[in-house]
């Protein structure tokens, strides 16, 4: 299998800060973003761009500001300094061009699968017939046909997360923000979700920004990995796994290039493991 990897220099088991190459025509532009909470500096001088059709993962040690940066891009948390631009417009709060998939599902417990998936469309004033058509498409895409009238308490954790993913895709946002969406499911489902996500990335051609603590997951699903330093989170390195997506999942996970990239990232992070 053809496979190359640009991996970080981890010979000193540390995260040396490196210049960040610009990305052309980014849908999301992060310019000089810093964030402090009282006396705690969470992020410092983040400059990034995210392209359409690409999945970028934010990876780093616990407390490095991965989720904080994701929430700033979503407009859920304000930056202390700097700015976020989406399609050239400054982010001042949540907006319809961004959709967020939460770690804890964040479903409405009183609503059916169909209503949960269609909720964002309802807020936009889409008529009932069109809401059902669009929601049904994504319910099918995530493998929940037959569960449209079920309530969240009647679903497994993995199924609830599929509802959250379908809801995010249904609103046709330009940017999908995923905060550790697979952390609450077992390993078997997690691998299946990773494969489903890659299929949807290829199908939808949106900008995907993904947060995970799993190095293996990051290397497997990503077009690009942004490695953040310990607090205050700064860009340490940009890693391009260059995985051959025509290979089977098993071939990818066994490929020496994939395994070497996982190991080199771990060597760079192990110094900061608790």
Buried (B, 14 or more C-beta within 10 A) or exposed (E): BEBEBEBBEBEEEBBEEEEBEEBEEBBBBBBEBBBBEEEEBBBBBBBBBBBBEBBBBBBBBEBBBBBBBBBBBBBBBEBBEBBBBBEEEEBEEEBEBBBBBBBEBEBEEEBBBBBBBBBBBEEEEBEEEEBBEBBBEBBEBBBBEEBBEBBBEEBEEBBBBBBBBBBBBBBBBBBBBBBBBBBBBEEEBBBBBBEBBBEBBEEBEBBBBBBBEBBBBBBBBBBBBBBBBBBBBBBBBBBBBBBBEEBEEEEBBEBEBBBBBBBBBBBBBEEBEE
